[in-house]
């Protein structure tokens, strides 16, 4: 009887793997001409149906997480004076701000890539890529406590511009505060 338990587990695992394999094969696109829908030199969305699928949803999710992290762990503590020398919990606040800065930069880059999947979003977000790139070293500055009003304003400005671009393309972005495990992961 102890031998039937591992055999039963093996059978369940095999059935689950087969069902996952069958379901992923069934989710493929059978539309042969969807990948050649449009091709022009202007900044339009990616032509493949896969890239366009859920582009706005992914954009909103990534931009919302970036906005939430920026406000919750960078802007709010900065305005409360948590980053000033001698402030109670300063080191922890700076580490969280550094993690949030890296996370926000990563999610903004992902949102920018998602925007390429939608023609309207790609036109709205294309001018913002330089602003996103300018945030690259900001996480290190935050962790070291070397940021000032201008740096915090840069984060806020990029986030607000992304929100405005999304709104103009019909993809309204709302702040979504990520969990601490999302920041570290």
Residue, then its C-alpha position, 0 to 999 in steps of 0.5 A: x500500500x505505501x507503494x500506491x501513493x507515489x504511483x498515484x502522485x506520478x499519475x496525477x502529475x502526468x495528467x496535469x502536465x498533459x492537460x497543460x501541454x494540450x491547453x497551451x497548444x490549443x491557445x495558439x493562433x490559427x489566423x494565418x494573416x494576422x501577422x501581416x496586418x500592417x507595415x509602415x515606417x511611422x511609429x505604429x504598433x507591432x504588427x503581430x497579433x500576439x504583441x497586440x493582444x492585451x497590449x493596453x492591459x499590460x501597459x496599464x498594469x506595468x505603468x500602474x505598478x511603477x506609479x504606485x511604487x514611486x509614490x508609496x516608497x519614494x515621493x511620500x517618504x521624501x515629503x515626510x522627511x524620512x530621507x534626511x540625515x538623522x531621521x528615524x528609519x532613514x536607512x530602511x526608507x532609503x533601501x526601500x526607495x532604492x528598490x522601488x526606484x529600480x522596480x519603477x524603472x523596470x516596470x516603465x521599460x516594460x510598459x514602454x515595450x507593451x505600448x509598442x503592441x498598440x498603434x495608438x499607445x505607441x504614438x503616445x509613449x514613443x516620446x517618453x522613452x528618453x525620460x524613462x532612460x534618464x531614470x536608469x541610475x536613479x535607484x543607486x542615487x536613492x539607495x545612497x541617499x544622494x537625491x534631491x528635489x530635482x531627482x524626486x521631481x524627475x520620477x514624478x514627471x516621468x510617471x505623470x507623463x506616462x499616465x497622460x500618454x495612457x489616458x490620451x490613448x484610452x488606457x487610464x493608469x491608476x497607481x497600484x502599490x506593489x508588495x514588498x516581495x514584488x520590489x525585491x523580486 
